[in-house]
């Protein structure tokens, strides 16, 4: 069982993803874009003034998402999937190269085999996320439309979630997962963590020695997935 929450920024993906991780005891793959941005020691505002750098950034984000997912042999819930390619279409001139890559076609087939929840935007959810400055409603709608286009083009089945009510969102997710045979994890106060040691070396090996995270410090901390069931 691979569960994805896709959609534009400011749609509440992370909140729902964390709830599913706790409720069902699944490892959570958090947004990788922030980690890549930190490794590049840059900001999105700075990247947008350098077309070559922003293209490298989007390629690294996509490759990192794919690599992190490959580290999992079982179920997981992911905050985003191919979403960053919608941003690539918005801010770079290399989206055709990225989407023409065999990695992209293989990944879309992989995602189509999972359970995909498409969170739609609402003005009430619009807020700064600490990374993207000056978040605008128009930008959110453009990204939302691009993600929907990708889902439709690649025949990825998805459940749209448009309500801003957390209760209704939770009920929709519970109903869908129950019909897929997914059961909630036992309530517990203990946290169970799955740690992947040496993330950069592991990613490099996973990608067959070719990874865009070249230059990452070897002393970087391990990647930890929180499986707290409480």
KEZALUM-163004 format. One record per residue (C-alpha): residue in one letter; x, y, z. Coordinates in steps of 0.02 Angstrom, whole numbers, always signed. Example, Ala and Ser with C-alpha at 12.3 -4.5 7.8 and 13.67 -1.06 7.14 Angstrom:
// KEZALUM-163004
PT code      u      v      w
PT    A   +615   -225   +390
PT    S   +684    -53   +357
END
This chain:
// KEZALUM-163004
PT code      u      v      w
PT    X     +0     +0     +0
PT    X    +74   +164    -59
PT    X    -28   +317    -12
PT    X     +2   +487    -90
PT    X    -66   +659    -52
PT    X    -41   +771   -203
PT    X    -93   +948   -241
PT    X    -34  +1127   -239
PT    X    +44  +1211    -88
PT    X    -78  +1276    +43
PT    X   -199  +1131    +27
PT    X   -166  +1040   +192
PT    X    -71   +890   +121
PT    X    +53   +880   +263
PT    X    -81   +885   +398
PT    X   -178   +740   +321
PT    X    -19   +644   +284
PT    X    +34   +654   +466
PT    X   -137   +598   +523
PT    X   -132   +445   +409
PT    X    +44   +403   +468
PT    X    -12   +405   +650
PT    X   -182   +324   +624
PT    X   -121   +180   +518
PT    X    +56   +161   +585
PT    X   +137   +196   +417
PT    X   +307   +274   +387
PT    X   +288   +450   +319
PT    X   +392   +523   +179
PT    X   +395   +710   +209
PT    X   +420   +843    +77
PT    X   +596   +824     +7
PT    X   +604   +997    -73
PT    X   +652  +1083    +89
PT    X   +797   +965   +118
PT    X   +863   +989    -59
PT    X   +846  +1178    -41
PT    X   +946  +1173   +121
PT    X  +1082  +1067    +41
PT    X  +1097  +1194   -100
PT    X  +1108  +1332    +32
PT    X   +984  +1436    -64
PT    X   +804  +1498    -63
PT    X   +665  +1487   -190
PT    X   +669  +1673   -217
PT    X   +855  +1662   -258
PT    X   +830  +1511   -371
PT    X   +701  +1601   -477
PT    X   +834  +1725   -533
PT    X   +948  +1585   -597
PT    X   +866  +1474   -729
PT    X  +1006  +1346   -730
PT    X  +1005  +1330   -541
PT    X   +817  +1313   -525
PT    X   +818  +1179   -661
PT    X   +950  +1083   -563
PT    X   +847  +1105   -404
PT    X   +687  +1034   -480
PT    X   +781   +886   -555
PT    X   +860   +848   -386
PT    X   +693   +859   -296
PT    X   +612   +736   -415
PT    X   +759   +615   -408
PT    X   +761   +624   -217
PT    X   +575   +584   -206
PT    X   +597   +431   -317
PT    X   +751   +372   -222
PT    X   +670   +391    -49
PT    X   +520   +289   -106
PT    X   +633   +151   -172
PT    X   +707   +131     +1
PT    X   +539    +66    +63
PT    X   +498   -117    +37
PT    X   +323   -101   +110
PT    X   +185    +25   +137
PT    X   +210   +211   +163
PT    X   +117   +376   +153
PT    X   +197   +518    +56
PT    X   +173   +705    +68
PT    X   +180   +739   -120
PT    X   +236   +634   -268
PT    X   +273   +712   -438
PT    X   +206   +881   -380
PT    X   +370   +974   -403
PT    X   +360   +948   -591
PT    X   +210  +1065   -592
PT    X   +323  +1195   -513
PT    X   +456  +1155   -642
PT    X   +330  +1199   -777
PT    X   +296  +1362   -687
PT    X   +476  +1417   -656
PT    X   +594  +1328   -777
PT    X   +618  +1293   -961
PT    X   +668  +1110   -941
PT    X   +501  +1030   -899
PT    X   +497   +943  -1069
PT    X   +665   +863  -1031
PT    X   +610   +808   -857
PT    X   +445   +733   -918
PT    X   +528   +653  -1068
PT    X   +647   +559   -954
PT    X   +613   +372   -933
PT    X   +624   +399   -745
PT    X   +468   +506   -754
PT    X   +368   +381   -857
PT    X   +418   +238   -743
PT    X   +376   +340   -589
PT    X   +202   +389   -650
PT    X   +165   +204   -679
PT    X   +227   +169   -502
PT    X   +117   +306   -428
PT    X    -34   +244   -526
PT    X    -19    +80   -430
PT    X    -43   +170   -264
PT    X   -189   +260   -182
PT    X   -189   +443   -230
PT    X   -283   +582   -141
PT    X   -290   +746   -238
PT    X   -314   +892   -119
PT    X   -397  +1040   -203
PT    X   -360  +1221   -152
PT    X   -471  +1338    -53
PT    X   -438  +1520     -6
PT    X   -463  +1480   +179
PT    X   -310  +1365   +173
PT    X   -196  +1494    +95
PT    X    -49  +1539   +208
PT    X   +138  +1563   +207
PT    X   +230  +1397   +224
PT    X   +400  +1463   +276
PT    X   +479  +1426   +107
PT    X   +374  +1510    -26
PT    X   +359  +1696     +4
PT    X   +211  +1794    -60
PT    X    +97  +1644    -89
PT    X    -41  +1699   -208
PT    X   -209  +1622   -248
PT    X   -173  +1634   -435
PT    X    -12  +1535   -414
PT    X   -102  +1401   -313
PT    X   -234  +1382   -448
PT    X   -103  +1366   -586
PT    X     -9  +1229   -493
PT    X   -174  +1142   -452
PT    X   -220  +1139   -636
PT    X    -50  +1071   -688
PT    X    -58   +930   -561
PT    X   -233   +884   -619
PT    X   -171   +882   -799
PT    X    -29   +763   -754
PT    X   -148   +647   -662
PT    X   -266   +641   -810
PT    X   -131   +626   -944
PT    X    -53   +476   -858
PT    X   -218   +395   -810
PT    X   -180   +400   -625
PT    X   -339   +358   -529
PT    X   -367   +479   -386
PT    X   -494   +536   -258
PT    X   -517   +726   -257
PT    X   -540   +803    -86
PT    X   -616   +977    -93
PT    X   -691  +1002    +80
PT    X   -592  +1110   +202
PT    X   -670  +1019   +350
PT    X   -542   +906   +433
PT    X   -681   +790   +489
PT    X   -744   +767   +311
PT    X   -568   +744   +245
PT    X   -531   +611   +375
PT    X   -694   +521   +337
PT    X   -655   +517   +150
PT    X   -481   +446   +182
PT    X   -545   +319   +309
PT    X   -682   +259   +191
PT    X   -561   +239    +45
PT    X   -426   +149   +144
PT    X   -553    +34   +229
PT    X   -616    -21    +58
PT    X   -434    -56    +11
PT    X   -413   -170   +161
PT    X   -305    -51   +263
PT    X   -336    -61   +450
PT    X   -293    +66   +584
PT    X   -142    +32   +694
PT    X   -169    -11   +878
PT    X   -168   +141   +991
PT    X     -2   +162  +1076
PT    X    +97   +294  +1167
PT    X   +261   +225  +1102
PT    X   +343   +290   +946
PT    X   +412   +165   +822
PT    X   +540   +239   +707
PT    X   +615   +170   +548
PT    X   +786   +243   +516
PT    X   +881   +234   +353
PT    X  +1066   +257   +395
PT    X  +1182   +355   +283
PT    X  +1045   +431   +172
PT    X  +1157   +504    +38
PT    X  +1264   +350    +15
PT    X  +1108   +241    +17
PT    X  +1023   +350   -113
PT    X  +1177   +346   -222
PT    X  +1180   +156   -215
PT    X   +993   +148   -246
PT    X  +1012   +250   -404
PT    X  +1151   +140   -467
PT    X  +1289   +264   -430
PT    X  +1204   +408   -521
PT    X  +1117   +531   -407
PT    X  +1091   +718   -410
PT    X  +1135   +733   -226
PT    X  +1320   +739   -268
PT    X  +1414   +846   -145
PT    X  +1301   +809     +3
PT    X  +1404   +796   +162
PT    X  +1446   +618   +213
PT    X  +1411   +665   +393
PT    X  +1229   +708   +354
PT    X  +1107   +637   +480
PT    X  +1008   +479   +446
PT    X   +834   +494   +375
PT    X   +706   +449   +509
PT    X   +525   +404   +475
PT    X   +409   +425   +624
PT    X   +282   +285   +643
PT    X   +197   +350   +799
PT    X    +29   +262   +818
PT    X    -41   +374   +953
END
